């Protein structure tokens, strides 16, 4: 399982995947029920978002017991059955580890709140400044201050995310050992991989200082001690095995640090998620804005990370979508007029880059943003905080809702669209989050476009297994200043793969280097039928094609 270069990972959001009880929430039995679908797709690893005990203030990323299963998701017997049946189908399980913070319902925090000094040292608890203001001026990732009153005292505890998520003090070796025990516990349960949530923000300093920018990211992101602690995590848990795959979610990280995180010489992780390419529709860097995506910036970011990690011996996790992101086809294409072309062009672009591709539930059938018409239809805490902040900023409700429709994390969390029947085959009850209204036109049973998109993904996955130029080849960008086409080469032992991706409607021309226009070139994959490689190459709306040149 360790040859992560050859693997394709699928992410299922269990709460929205398949409900087998009628309570409107997906469960572990639902994951097991749909394993044949994933085996048919051809994936190797299945990443599941947290299903541990949680008050669900942040949809399971507020964990109250790491070594547990939330009753909403099922039982230990359900999990054992899932591990066994997934293994029988050749699918390993990748679990989510949230090691930066715990729920304030966790025993550790509860004991700290009761006055136990041993557990108080598990957290960053600080007094107010002399003037009575908060310990630092840091902002929470979800909006507002990053501090909340610590129970029974005049002190405050650090909470970089929701106030119900208390940051853990990694400087305390007892904290680190307790977390390593958690990872080893799940390894013993048969897990084959781990996705580590916001791992590069664990490195806060003991002496917390105000941020010059009033935000604080620089004070706790990618600090040198993070690398030391991840190496220790490696040595104390997954690094003792050679068959486990690891990926770190790295918030606002750099290429330089990501090389260290993912180059095997540093003995930290196998690969990293970075998010800069998904911020190219943030006006002035602000997520809660609306603008057309900046195509040149998108290409620059993708190219820089491809080149940088290649040169530094690191490894990319390749993705467009996840549970925290709006749907990529709604951001970077036209799923209304070109649903098949948009979905397959984006898939080709990302799967044929250097790295390990991740597929997020529903992208393989063309699921889109739901564009709910009321803020009450959104469940995400971050979205509601943002909506209020937008109104406070002076936007009217329609303007604020328009931004939420584009940027809410709930865009990626709507229930999986299995059928065109009641509740899209997700549940017999009322789903915890409303379905996208287009589920009758977009689901696993509709031949056009959903099954066509699914078949295209099957082929991309199969090609990775068959061609080392995809799984192991070097990367080289081509004509990166082209205003409509993202073109690149993959090169391996004299073989070349030319990948052309047109990101717009209408037609676009690209003049190729004559040295590339080889008569032996053959189409490896195309979303527009058979093509012939020519120096003056014309592409149709959202067209993608990859030519193999021996």
Buried (B, 14 or more C-beta within 10 A) or exposed (E): BBEBBBBBBBBBBBBBBBBBBEBBBBBBBBBBBBBEBBBEBBBBBBBBBBBBBBBBBBBBBBBBBBEBBBEBBBEEEBBEBBBEBBEEEEBBBBBBBBBBBBBBBBEBBBBBBEEEEEBBBBBBBBEBEEEEEBBBBBBBBBBBBBBBEBBEEEBBBBBBBBBBBBBBBBBBEEBBEBBBEBBBEBBEBBBBBBBBBBBBBBBBEEEBEBBEEEBBBEBBBBBEEBBEBBBBBBEBBBBEEEEBBBBBBBBBBBBEBBBBBBBEEBEBBBBBBBBBBBBBBBEEEEBBBEEEBBBEBBBBBBBBBBBBBBEBEBBBBBBBBBBBBBBBBBBBBBBEEBBBBBBBBBBBBBBBBBBBBBBBBBBBBBBBBBBBEEBEBBBBBBBBBBBBBBBEEEBEEEEBBBBBBBBBBBBBBBBBBBBBEEBBBBBEEEBBBBBBBBBEBBBBEBEEBBBBBBEBBBBBBEBBBEBBBBBBBBBBBBBBEBEBBBBBBBBBEEBBBBBBBBBBBEEBEBEBEEEBBBEEBBBBBBBBEEBEBEEEBEBBBBBBBBBBBE
